[in-house]
Amino acid sequence: MLAKQFTMPQGLLLQVAGTFRTPVTLDKVRAAVAALEPRDELEAMLIVQMIGCTNMAMRWMDRAMKVRHDVDFMQQYTNIAVKLMRTYAIQVETLKKHRDGWGQKMVVEHVTVESGGQAAFGSISHGKSGD
């Protein structure tokens, strides 16, 4: 759940509510946001965008299926849906990076120390140049 309490702007919740196929209450939108457990306002905003994006992608896919007789429209609708799905994937990755930290990590699985060699284990940091 949220680390600190804040209120999502109702206008934002109403916008994402409009992306659902059927009318939904703001409580259902809040529940959808809460299911992804935002930790701060940035995460909550990103999650709202993710919900809207995936809902719209599914709506465009549904439209594509309904115009099977018209290949041009089917292709256009599918292309829009695919772009939205790619955007959703980027949003998921962004949320993951935000939660895990933006820095890179290196994992060393195997270390071999030859006779006479030295090895250090644990967190190692370097001081400023000249220290």
C-alpha positions as CSV (number, residue, x, y, z in Angstrom):
1,M,0.0,0.0,0.0
2,L,1.0,3.6,-0.2
3,A,3.9,4.6,2.2
4,K,2.1,7.9,2.9
5,Q,-1.5,8.9,2.3
6,F,-2.4,11.1,-0.6
7,T,-5.4,11.6,-2.7
8,M,-5.4,10.9,-6.4
9,P,-7.0,13.8,-8.2
10,Q,-10.6,12.9,-9.1
11,G,-10.2,14.2,-12.6
12,L,-7.4,11.7,-13.2
13,L,-9.4,8.8,-11.9
14,L,-12.4,9.9,-14.1
15,Q,-10.1,9.9,-17.2
16,V,-8.9,6.3,-16.5
17,A,-12.5,5.3,-15.7
18,G,-13.4,6.4,-19.3
19,T,-11.0,3.8,-20.7
20,F,-12.9,0.8,-19.4
21,R,-15.3,-0.9,-21.8
22,T,-18.2,-0.6,-19.4
23,P,-19.0,2.2,-16.9
24,V,-17.1,1.7,-13.6
25,T,-17.2,3.5,-10.3
26,L,-14.3,5.5,-9.0
27,D,-14.0,2.9,-6.2
28,K,-13.2,0.2,-8.9
29,V,-10.6,2.5,-10.4
30,R,-9.1,3.1,-7.0
31,A,-9.1,-0.7,-6.4
32,A,-7.3,-1.3,-9.7
33,V,-4.6,1.3,-8.8
34,A,-4.3,-0.1,-5.3
35,A,-3.8,-3.7,-6.7
36,L,-0.5,-2.6,-8.1
37,E,0.5,-1.1,-4.7
38,P,1.9,2.3,-5.6
39,R,4.5,3.4,-3.1
40,D,4.4,7.1,-4.0
41,E,2.6,9.7,-6.1
42,L,4.8,9.1,-9.1
43,E,4.0,5.4,-9.1
44,A,0.3,6.1,-8.7
45,M,0.4,8.4,-11.7
46,L,2.3,5.8,-13.8
47,I,-0.1,3.0,-12.7
48,V,-3.1,5.1,-13.7
49,Q,-1.5,5.6,-17.1
50,M,-0.8,1.8,-17.4
51,I,-4.4,1.0,-16.6
52,G,-5.7,3.4,-19.2
53,C,-3.1,2.2,-21.8
54,T,-3.9,-1.5,-21.5
55,N,-7.7,-0.8,-21.5
56,M,-7.4,1.2,-24.7
57,A,-5.2,-1.4,-26.3
58,M,-7.8,-4.0,-25.6
59,R,-10.6,-1.8,-27.0
60,W,-8.7,-1.3,-30.2
61,M,-8.1,-5.0,-30.5
62,D,-11.8,-5.6,-30.0
63,R,-12.6,-3.1,-32.8
64,A,-10.1,-4.8,-35.1
65,M,-11.9,-8.1,-34.5
66,K,-15.3,-6.5,-35.3
67,V,-14.2,-5.3,-38.8
68,R,-12.7,-8.5,-40.0
69,H,-14.4,-7.9,-43.4
70,D,-12.4,-4.7,-43.9
71,V,-8.7,-5.6,-43.8
72,D,-7.5,-1.9,-44.0
73,F,-9.5,-0.9,-40.9
74,M,-8.5,-4.1,-39.1
75,Q,-4.8,-3.4,-39.8
76,Q,-5.1,0.2,-38.7
77,Y,-6.9,-0.7,-35.4
78,T,-4.4,-3.5,-34.8
79,N,-1.5,-1.1,-35.3
80,I,-2.9,1.3,-32.8
81,A,-3.4,-1.5,-30.3
82,V,0.2,-2.8,-30.8
83,K,1.6,0.7,-30.2
84,L,-0.4,0.9,-27.0
85,M,0.8,-2.5,-25.9
86,R,4.4,-1.4,-26.5
87,T,3.8,1.7,-24.5
88,Y,2.4,-0.5,-21.7
89,A,5.5,-2.6,-21.7
90,I,7.7,0.5,-21.5
91,Q,5.5,1.7,-18.6
92,V,5.9,-1.7,-16.8
93,E,9.7,-1.5,-17.2
94,T,9.7,2.1,-16.0
95,L,7.8,1.2,-12.9
96,K,10.2,-1.7,-12.2
97,K,13.2,0.6,-12.6
98,H,11.7,3.2,-10.3
99,R,11.0,0.5,-7.7
100,D,14.4,-1.2,-8.0
101,G,16.4,2.0,-8.3
102,W,17.8,3.4,-11.5
103,G,21.4,2.3,-10.9
104,Q,23.1,-0.6,-12.5
105,K,24.0,-3.7,-10.5
106,M,26.7,-6.2,-11.1
107,V,26.4,-9.8,-9.8
108,V,29.5,-11.9,-9.6
109,E,28.7,-15.6,-9.3
110,H,32.1,-17.3,-9.5
111,V,35.4,-16.0,-8.2
112,T,38.7,-17.9,-8.5
113,V,41.7,-16.7,-6.4
114,E,45.0,-18.2,-7.5
115,S,47.8,-19.0,-5.0
116,G,49.3,-15.7,-3.8
117,G,46.3,-13.7,-5.0
118,Q,44.0,-11.5,-3.0
119,A,40.2,-11.1,-3.1
120,A,37.8,-8.8,-1.4
121,F,34.2,-9.6,-0.8
122,G,31.3,-7.3,0.1
123,S,30.5,-3.8,-0.9
124,I,33.4,-1.9,-2.2
125,S,33.5,1.9,-2.9
126,H,36.2,4.1,-4.2
127,G,37.0,7.4,-2.6
128,K,37.6,10.6,-4.6
129,S,40.7,10.8,-6.8
130,G,43.7,11.4,-4.7
131,D,42.3,9.9,-1.5
